[in-house]
Amino acid sequence: MGVAGLGQGAAGMIPSMHAMPEIELVAGADLNPAMREGFADRFPGTRVYATVAELCADPAVEAVYVGTPNRFHCEHALEAMRHGKHAIVEKPMAITLEEADAMVAASEKFGVKLLAAHTRSYGVWTRAMRRLVISGAVGPLRAIHVWAYTDWMLRPRTADELDPSQGGGIVFRQGPHQIDTIRLIGGGRLRSVRAMTGQWMSERPVPGYYCAFFEFEDGTPATIMHNGYGYYSMNELYPWVVTKRGYTDEDRAVLRRALRDGGRDEEKEKQDYRVGGRHDPTAAAKTSSGPQEWSPFDLGPVELTCERGFVRNDRRGLVVYDDAGRHDVDLLHLQRPEPDPSGGLSIAVLEELHAAVVRGRPVYHDGAWGRATLEAALAVMQSARERREIALHRQVAMPADYDADLPIDAQTLVRR
């Protein structure tokens, strides 16, 4: 495995690559010499390159994780695939549908796997919800609601992260988590969206809020909402989370004042969390934190209304309410221990690629799937601009056999 881009996204994925016996981490590439040096120091024996082209030309690299800035996802994924490398692309898959089309075409042309990756739909909590819906144990799915209150707008941001033309802003960068999740649970095929966004902080010239109403092709409604302005954090609702993650109330007040005063060095803050930085997550690459309890992270709680019940997240799994009462479903035993701080996503991504390349399994989150999520995110922004409903035309279903080997059945999820 080679890593294109050694920034904060890659720093969260690399520890899982290093920890998995199925994956050999052999090389990394970045324009920043400090990050290349940090990567080489963390992982002796690996090779470092200044350009993605050099990385892709390395004959020992079989697959490339593309974690460069969003505006380069298409260019660098195409570079990898032209060299015959499989590609994992961070969300969003690209910043235009034309780019996504080119990526899907390249995967087919060069006969390589393309994985649109690292959204929270990979979490075992969401996958178990999908299995529950498919089982029919609480009747047909009738509605999905996902909501998040975070401090996304207060975190350190580079210029491209605040420029929608470069794939910046909360819809591009956080929307895929929620859109992928509702699509996975609801089957994949969205029909339309009506949405609004909010841009309410002069220091951040980009929307920090969105609210969208989706309708699936079968008429099932779904809503997603993300408020990233940081006045309120949904973590307050979950006592086991609030002391572990993110900024405190006091931290957020300080950061807000620093933004208004113009005295904040955000580039330095970002560098601290990149490979080689002071808080580099790869520094713990040889350790595992064990199975992680559920946390809303930036996805937020997911709530399902079914014809004969209701399902929500809880600390160790799911809570199912049905005609027989309340049932707590423990899912921690399904979590593979890993050093990834993001709740078990990286391992699932890497496992899917490994199974496809080595065992001939399908790539379920393939280019067509990623393109459909991108289409929905772009439609959220278009709907907000034009103040009208936007029809979707590139949607695809998730194959029924996805997660067929996940050891969950209706009896596990709903105990009678």
Secondary structure, DSSP 8 states (H G I E B T S, - for coil): -EEE--SHHHHHHHHHHHH-TT----EEE-S-HHHHHHHHHHSTT-EEESSHHHHHH-TT--EEEE-S-GGGHHHHHHHHHHTT-EEEE-SSS-SSHHHHHHHHHHHHHHT--EEE---GGGSHHHHHHHHHHHHTTT-SEEEEEEEEE--GGGS---GGGG-GGGT-SHHHHHHHHHHHHHHHHHTS-EEEEEEEEE---TTS-S--EEEEEEEETTS-EEEEEEE-S-SS-GGGG-HHHHTTSS--HHHHHHHHHHHHHT---HHHHHHHTSTTSTT-GGGGTT----S-----TTT--EEEEETTEEEEEETTEEEEEETTEEEEEE-GGGS---S-TTSSHHHHHHHHHHHHHHH----SS-HHHHHHHHHHHHHHHHHHHHTS-EE--------TTTTTTSS--HHHHS--
